Amino acid sequence: MDKQQLQYLVNNKVTPYIPEQAWDSTVAIVIAHNHNVYQFGSGILFRIADESFVVTAGHVIKEAHKYNKTLGITSANESFVAVPGEWICSSEGQYGTDNDPFDVAIYNLPQHAVQKLDGKRLLYLNDIDFGLQSGTGVYTLFGYPGICSKLSTSGSEKLQLKPFQYTTIAFNRDTGSFTEYQERFHLLLEAQLQYSSTEKGTQATFKDLEGNSAPFPRGLGGISGCSVWRIGDLDVPIDDWGQKQPKIVAVQTGVYHTNQAIKATRWIAVSTLIHGAFPKLRPAMDLWWPH
């Protein structure tokens, strides 16, 4: 059996553990400008009790607001749902830091907006793992790179989006040169494409919407705010991965291009924002939220 055939068999075993609900709960965050619609980031749909949220990276929202852009999210039928008004973002100075260590943002979706999310699914607290992650974990990201999208220039032209799904392992190399990384807040993932493969076991490539080769991970702009799911562990036989439900563990918030690593903020940051801003949700959250 050659290397490709062996990789194909491994991938075939891993694929069933990639959660089906991940794409159903993923949205593209878009901005409107001069009748054009651009893909700007990625987001996650989440619900606690009777309140629904969009979760994304804080810098996505701060950058959009800097230029006073109208924001929206995609629904399953390729239409857009407006998300005007106030987003709640993490801020600088938390936990004794000069920067914003979390870089996450939430938006409280009104019920009429939720009803427009045809075919989409909201995640719940039992879909989340708040804990520190194993150094041998296996993770899958679900997002929309900007390089793989084509803007909409009229009401009759749809925004074209190419979904990006990437399964990788925890980053276990030296982190001494990494800026704005703190182990207690963040999860680091490997982004070395030469060690990745397609479902068929062939060498993975990264291409734009037109099929042209694109740099990796530098070309991943636009996945900011996407979900990171733990699907397995290298210390556990693949056949036993099903004993643990796949869980969302983090929100993607950065890329270290030179070091070929992807940074994500642990979901505890999202819970901290919601817990602080929505007192009525605290009784429900306290059943799950680690203190």
N, C-alpha and C positions, 0 to 999 in steps of 0.2 A: 504493500500500500504506500503510495507516494504522499508527500507532505500536504498537497492540496486535498486529496481524498480524506486524509486524517482530519484536517481542519474542517472539512465539510461535515464530517460525522460529529465533531465537537460542537460546531455551530448549530447543527440540527438538534442536538440535545439542549442547548442553551435557549434557543428561540421560544419554546413553550413557556418559559419563565419570564419573558418580557411582558409586562402587564398590558392587557388590551385596553384598559380604561385610561392609560396614560395619554394617548392622542385625543380621546374624547374630552379630557379635562384641560387640554392645551389650546391656547389661543394665540394668534398673532396680534401684537399691539401696533396700531397704525396711526399715522398722522395725516391730516388733510391740510393742503396748502394750495391756493390758487386752482381749485377744482381738481387737483391731483391727489391721489392717495398713495402713501409710501408705507412700506413695512419698516417698523422702527425698533421692535423688540418682541419678546415672547412673554407669555403669562400663563398662570395656572388658576383654574377655577376651584374655589374652596368654600365650604359652608360649615357654619357652627350654629346649631339650633335653627332659628328662623332668619339668620343673617347670611348673606352671600357676599363673596369677595373675589376680586381679581388680585393675584399676587404677582409681583415682578421685581426686577432690580431697581433700586432707588435711582441710580444714575439715568435710567431710561426716562423716568418721569421728570427728573430735574432738568434734563437736557431739553425735553419737549416744552416744558413750561418756560424755560429761558427764552425761547423764541415765540412764546404765546401761541402754540399750535393746538389745534383741536384734536383730541385723542379719541380713538375707538378701538374696539376689539372685534375679531372675526367670529362669526357664528358658523355652524356646520353647513349652511346653505350658501356660503360665499358672500353673504351680506355683512354689513357692519353694524355694530351696536355702539352708539355714542356713550362715552364715559366722561362727561363734562364735570366740572366742579372740583372738589377737594380730594386729593390723594393724601394719604398719611405716609410720610417717609421717615426712615430712621435718620438720625442726625449726628453731627460731629460731637466729640467730647464724651461719648458714652464709654463707661468702664475705664476711665482714665486715659483715653486716647485722644490725640489731636485730630485724627480723621474720623470718618464714619466707618467703623469696623463691620457693620452689618450690611449696609447698602441694599436694603430691601424697601419695598413700598406696597401698600395695600389700598384697595378702593372698594368701598361698600356699595355693592350693586343693588339698586332698587328693584322691587319685584317686577315692575313692567319691563326692565331690561333683561332680567333672568328669563322671562317668558319668551323673549326674542331669540334666545340662544338655542335655536332648534337643533336637536340632535347632540347637544353638548351635555357633559356630565360634571357635576360638582363633587369634589373630593370631600371626605369627612375626616374627623379626627382619627378614626380607626384605620385610615389609609396612611397615617404618618408615623414615622419613627423619630423621636426626639433625641435619642441617645448618641453618644460618640460612636463613630464607625470603625470597624475593624480595618487594619492595614492590609488585610487579604480580601477585602470586599470586592464584588463585581457590580458595576453600576451602568445604567443606561440613561442617556440624556435625550430629551424630546423638545426640539425647538425649530425656529425658522431663521436661518441665516439671511441677511439682507442681500448677499451676493447671489442667492438662489431665488430672488423674487423679481417681479417686474411690476412697475407702478401702474396704477389705473389712472388714465388721463381723461376719462369721461364717465358719465353715468351708465353708459352701455358697455363699458369695457371693464372686465373683472380684474382685480389684483391677482396676479399669478404668484403662488407660493409653492415652494418645494420643501416638504418637511425633511428635517435632518434628525436621524436617529443614530446614536453612537454609543456602543457598548465598550466599556473600558474597565481598568482596574485602578485601585488606589495608587497615588503617587508615593513612591518609597525612596526617591533619590534625595540628595541634599537640598535643603530649603534655605540655606544661609543667605543667599542673594535675593530672596523674594521680599519685595516691599508690600506692605499692607496685608500681610498674611499672619494670622494668629491661629494656632492649632485648636484652641478651645472654641473658636467661632466658626472656623472654616473647614471644608473638606477639599483636598487636592486630588485631582484625577490626572492620569497619564493622557497625553495628547500626541503620541508618537504614531503617526499614520503607518509607518513601515511595519509596525507590529499588529496592524489591524487587518481584518479580512472581510470579504463579502459573505453573504449567506452561502454561496457556492464554494467558499474556501479559497477564492482567489485573492490576490493582493488588493486591498481597498484603495480607492482613489477619492479625491474630493474635487467636484466639478461645479461650475456655476449653472444657472438655469439653461444656458445655451449649450451645455456639455463641454465647455472649455475647462482645462485643468486650472485649479485655483490653489493658492497657498494655504497650508494647514499647519497650525491652527489660526494663523493670522486672518484667514477669510471667514472666521466664525462670527464676525460682528452681526448682531441681530438676534443671537440666541440668548442674550442677556435676559434674565428673568425666567428661563425655562426650567423645567422640573428635572431633578436628579433622583432616580429610583435605585434602591439597592435590590438587586435581583438574585444575588447568590454570594458565595464565598469560596475562594480558592482552596481553603482548608477543609471544605465539605465536598464529598463526591457529588457530581452534577445530578445524578439520579435522586439525591436526597434534598435538592434545593427546594422542592415543592413542599417540604415540611414547614417552611416559613413563608408567609405571604409576602410578595413584593411590597415594599413600602417606599413612599417618597421621603427623602431624608434631607434634601437641600434645594436651594434656589441658585442657579448659575449666576455669578456676578462678575467674573473676570477671566482673562486669559493671559498667561505668561508666554509670550511668543517665543522668546529666545530659549527658555527652559522647556518648552513644549509641555505645558501643564494648563489645566483648566481649574479655576477656583470657584467654589460654591459656598454659600453661606448656609449654615445649618438651620433647620426649620424652627428651632427655638427662637430665632430672631423674629420670625413672622408671628409666633405666638406672643412674644413680648409686646409687639406693637398692638395686636388686637386686644390683649389682656389690659393694656394701659388705656386704650381709647374707648373700649366698649364694656363698661362696668357690668351691664346686665348679662353679659356672656360669661362672666367669671365663674359662676357656679358650675356651668357645663364644662368649662375649660379646666377647672381645678380637679376634675376627675381624671384628666389625662396629662395636664401640664406639669412637667417636673419642676420642683422648687429647690 
